[in-house]
Amino acid sequence: GRMIDPAYIVEVALGLLRRRNDLEGLHVLITSGANHEPIDPVRYIGNRSSGKMGYALAKEALDRGAKVTVVTGPADVAPPLAAHVVHAETALDMRDAVLKHLPEADFVIGAAAVADYRIAEPARTKRKKDGQGITLKLIENPDVISEVALRKRDDQIVAGFAAETNDLIENARAKLNKKHLDLIVANEVGGKDSAIGADAVRATLLTPDGAVDALPLLEKSALAERIFDRLLALRARNRRGATV
């Protein structure tokens, strides 16, 4: 038979060396990457996401013993080989895939840069330039992580991200409450510490109880570790509350 991909062997071996097993028996569903919304068969509008944060989250969950499903749009970095990967190019594709896998998930983390808008009527054939320009009508896409939070069971934990250009904490807090999330990871976009596609990020974790945990500049792998520590703490607290 054909040898297993060496990259997969290395990935699993490194995970075993640092495995904590505190996610063993649990299922983590992660969205990652961007979305491409077609203008015509060869053009699209999109958003920026390298997929590095999604990769880091998936790798951390795998290393801690979880079963991991990654729903990913176009990205510079592919999810870990040990994850179950579902490709979803548009926001509607991503929504459908996430809702399909939602019932089996214990944690859902929306790390994808989901497109807020799509073209109302994509052209069936390539648009030709005529010197006149074009006008595109955009319609709003569904908010995937908000829909997940509204559909979730009491025993599921849902986390999202807030990439902001200004008023970081205020905007993140508003999203946390509006989307009914259990945790939001806020990071300000811009500058070398928060450039899209960077390997490190400066983030703040917010929860509905008013807690604000401003973290130092961290590699995305280290941020993923902090996020799962917090998610497990939230799960434990919820379980204690359910038994009171």
C-alpha positions as CSV (number, residue, x, y, z in Angstrom):
1,G,0.0,0.0,0.0
2,R,0.9,3.7,-0.3
3,M,2.8,5.3,2.6
4,I,0.8,7.7,4.7
5,D,1.7,11.4,3.9
6,P,4.8,12.2,5.9
7,A,3.4,15.6,6.8
8,Y,0.5,13.8,8.5
9,I,2.9,11.6,10.4
10,V,4.8,14.6,11.7
11,E,1.6,16.5,12.5
12,V,0.3,13.6,14.6
13,A,3.6,12.9,16.3
14,L,4.1,16.5,17.4
15,G,0.5,16.5,18.7
16,L,1.2,13.4,20.8
17,L,4.2,15.1,22.4
18,R,2.1,17.9,23.8
19,R,-1.2,16.3,24.2
20,R,-3.4,17.2,27.2
21,N,-6.4,15.1,26.4
22,D,-8.9,17.6,28.0
23,L,-10.9,17.7,24.8
24,E,-11.0,13.9,24.3
25,G,-14.5,12.7,23.4
26,L,-15.6,16.2,22.4
27,H,-16.3,17.5,18.8
28,V,-15.0,20.9,17.7
29,L,-16.5,22.6,14.7
30,I,-14.5,25.5,13.2
31,T,-15.0,27.8,10.3
32,S,-11.9,29.2,8.6
33,G,-10.7,31.1,5.6
34,A,-12.6,33.6,3.5
35,N,-15.6,33.6,1.1
36,H,-15.6,34.3,-2.6
37,E,-18.9,35.6,-3.9
38,P,-19.1,35.3,-7.7
39,I,-19.6,38.3,-10.0
40,D,-19.4,36.1,-13.0
41,P,-17.8,32.7,-13.7
42,V,-14.3,34.2,-13.5
43,R,-14.6,37.1,-11.1
44,Y,-15.6,37.5,-7.5
45,I,-15.7,39.8,-4.5
46,G,-14.1,38.5,-1.4
47,N,-12.6,39.3,1.9
48,R,-9.2,38.8,3.5
49,S,-8.3,35.7,5.6
50,S,-5.2,33.6,5.5
51,G,-6.8,30.7,7.4
52,K,-3.9,30.7,9.9
53,M,-6.1,31.2,12.9
54,G,-8.4,28.5,11.8
55,Y,-5.4,26.2,11.4
56,A,-4.1,27.0,14.8
57,L,-7.5,26.4,16.4
58,A,-7.9,23.0,14.6
59,K,-4.4,21.9,15.5
60,E,-4.8,22.8,19.2
61,A,-8.1,20.9,19.4
62,L,-6.6,17.9,17.7
63,D,-3.6,18.0,20.0
64,R,-5.9,18.0,23.0
65,G,-7.8,14.9,21.8
66,A,-10.9,16.4,20.1
67,K,-12.6,15.3,16.9
68,V,-12.4,18.3,14.6
69,T,-14.4,19.4,11.7
70,V,-13.2,22.5,9.7
71,V,-15.5,24.2,7.3
72,T,-13.1,26.3,5.2
73,G,-13.4,28.8,2.5
74,P,-10.5,29.8,0.3
75,A,-7.3,30.3,2.4
76,D,-3.6,30.5,2.2
77,V,-3.1,27.7,4.8
78,A,-4.9,24.4,4.6
79,P,-6.4,22.9,7.8
80,P,-4.5,20.1,9.6
81,L,-4.5,16.8,7.8
82,A,-6.1,15.0,10.7
83,A,-9.2,17.2,10.7
84,H,-12.3,16.4,8.7
85,V,-12.4,19.2,6.2
86,V,-15.4,20.6,4.3
87,H,-14.8,23.2,1.6
88,A,-17.3,26.0,1.2
89,E,-16.5,28.8,-1.2
90,T,-19.5,31.2,-0.5
91,A,-21.1,32.3,2.7
92,L,-24.3,30.3,1.8
93,D,-22.1,27.2,1.2
94,M,-20.5,27.8,4.6
95,R,-23.8,28.3,6.4
96,D,-25.2,25.0,4.9
97,A,-22.1,23.0,5.9
98,V,-22.0,24.4,9.4
99,L,-25.7,23.8,10.1
100,K,-25.3,20.2,8.8
101,H,-22.5,19.5,11.3
102,L,-23.9,21.6,14.2
103,P,-25.9,18.8,15.9
104,E,-22.7,16.8,16.6
105,A,-20.6,19.7,17.9
106,D,-19.7,20.5,21.5
107,F,-17.9,23.7,20.6
108,V,-18.4,25.9,17.5
109,I,-15.8,28.6,16.7
110,G,-16.4,31.0,13.9
111,A,-12.9,32.0,12.8
112,A,-13.8,32.5,9.1
113,A,-14.0,35.9,7.5
114,V,-17.6,35.3,6.3
115,A,-18.6,37.6,3.4
116,D,-21.3,40.1,4.6
117,Y,-22.6,40.6,1.1
118,R,-23.1,38.6,-2.2
119,I,-24.0,39.7,-5.7
120,A,-27.7,39.7,-6.2
121,E,-27.6,38.3,-9.7
122,P,-24.2,36.9,-10.8
123,A,-23.7,36.8,-14.5
124,R,-23.8,33.4,-16.2
125,T,-21.1,34.4,-18.7
126,K,-18.0,36.5,-18.3
127,R,-18.7,40.2,-18.3
128,K,-16.9,42.1,-21.1
129,K,-15.4,45.5,-20.5
130,D,-17.1,48.2,-22.5
131,G,-15.6,51.3,-21.0
132,Q,-18.8,52.1,-19.1
133,G,-18.1,50.2,-15.8
134,I,-20.7,48.1,-14.0
135,T,-23.0,48.6,-11.1
136,L,-23.3,45.6,-8.7
137,K,-26.3,45.1,-6.5
138,L,-25.2,43.5,-3.2
139,I,-27.5,41.7,-0.8
140,E,-26.7,40.7,2.8
141,N,-25.6,37.2,3.5
142,P,-26.9,35.4,6.6
143,D,-24.8,35.8,9.8
144,V,-23.5,32.2,10.2
145,I,-22.3,32.4,13.8
146,S,-25.4,34.3,14.9
147,E,-27.6,31.6,13.4
148,V,-25.5,28.9,15.1
149,A,-25.9,30.7,18.5
150,L,-29.7,30.9,18.1
151,R,-29.9,27.2,17.2
152,K,-27.5,25.8,19.8
153,R,-28.4,23.4,22.6
154,D,-27.8,24.5,26.2
155,D,-24.7,22.2,26.3
156,Q,-23.0,23.7,23.3
157,I,-20.5,26.6,23.5
158,V,-20.3,29.1,20.6
159,A,-17.4,31.5,20.1
160,G,-16.8,34.1,17.4
161,F,-14.2,36.7,16.3
162,A,-14.4,40.4,15.9
163,A,-11.9,42.0,13.7
164,E,-12.2,45.8,14.1
165,T,-10.5,48.9,12.7
166,N,-11.6,51.1,15.6
167,D,-13.4,51.1,19.0
168,L,-12.3,47.5,19.5
169,I,-13.9,46.7,22.9
170,E,-17.1,48.6,22.3
171,N,-17.7,47.0,18.9
172,A,-16.7,43.5,20.1
173,R,-19.0,43.8,23.1
174,A,-21.9,44.8,20.8
175,K,-21.3,41.8,18.6
176,L,-21.0,39.5,21.6
177,N,-24.4,40.6,22.8
178,K,-26.1,40.9,19.4
179,K,-24.9,37.4,18.3
180,H,-25.7,35.7,21.6
181,L,-22.2,34.3,21.8
182,D,-20.5,32.6,24.8
183,L,-17.1,34.2,23.9
184,I,-15.8,36.6,21.4
185,V,-12.1,37.1,20.4
186,A,-11.5,40.8,19.5
187,N,-8.5,42.0,17.5
188,E,-7.9,45.3,15.9
189,V,-6.9,45.1,12.3
190,G,-4.0,47.2,11.1
191,G,-0.4,47.6,12.0
192,K,2.3,45.0,12.2
193,D,0.9,43.4,15.4
194,S,-2.5,42.8,13.8
195,A,-1.9,42.5,10.1
196,I,-4.2,40.0,8.3
197,G,-2.1,36.9,7.6
198,A,0.4,37.6,10.3
199,D,1.6,34.7,12.5
200,A,1.0,36.6,15.7
201,V,-1.9,38.7,17.0
202,R,-2.9,40.9,19.9
203,A,-6.3,39.9,21.1
204,T,-8.9,40.4,23.8
205,L,-11.3,37.8,25.1
206,L,-14.8,39.0,26.2
207,T,-17.6,37.0,27.7
208,P,-21.3,38.0,28.5
209,D,-20.5,38.3,32.3
210,G,-18.5,41.4,31.5
211,A,-15.0,39.9,31.7
212,V,-12.4,41.4,29.5
213,D,-9.1,39.6,29.2
214,A,-6.6,41.7,27.2
215,L,-3.8,39.3,26.0
216,P,-0.3,40.3,25.0
217,L,1.0,39.8,21.5
218,L,0.9,36.0,20.9
219,E,1.6,33.5,18.2
220,K,-1.7,32.3,16.8
221,S,-0.9,28.8,18.2
222,A,-0.6,30.3,21.7
223,L,-3.8,32.3,21.3
224,A,-5.6,29.1,20.2
225,E,-4.4,27.5,23.5
226,R,-5.8,30.4,25.5
227,I,-9.1,30.2,23.7
228,F,-9.6,26.5,24.4
229,D,-8.6,27.0,28.0
230,R,-11.4,29.6,28.3
231,L,-14.0,27.5,26.4
232,L,-13.4,24.5,28.6
233,A,-13.8,26.8,31.7
234,L,-17.1,28.1,30.3
235,R,-18.3,24.5,29.6
236,A,-17.4,23.4,33.2
237,R,-19.2,26.4,34.6
238,N,-22.3,25.8,32.5
239,R,-22.3,22.1,33.6
240,R,-22.0,23.1,37.3
241,G,-24.9,25.5,36.8
242,A,-27.0,22.8,35.2
243,T,-26.7,20.5,38.1
244,V,-27.5,23.1,40.8
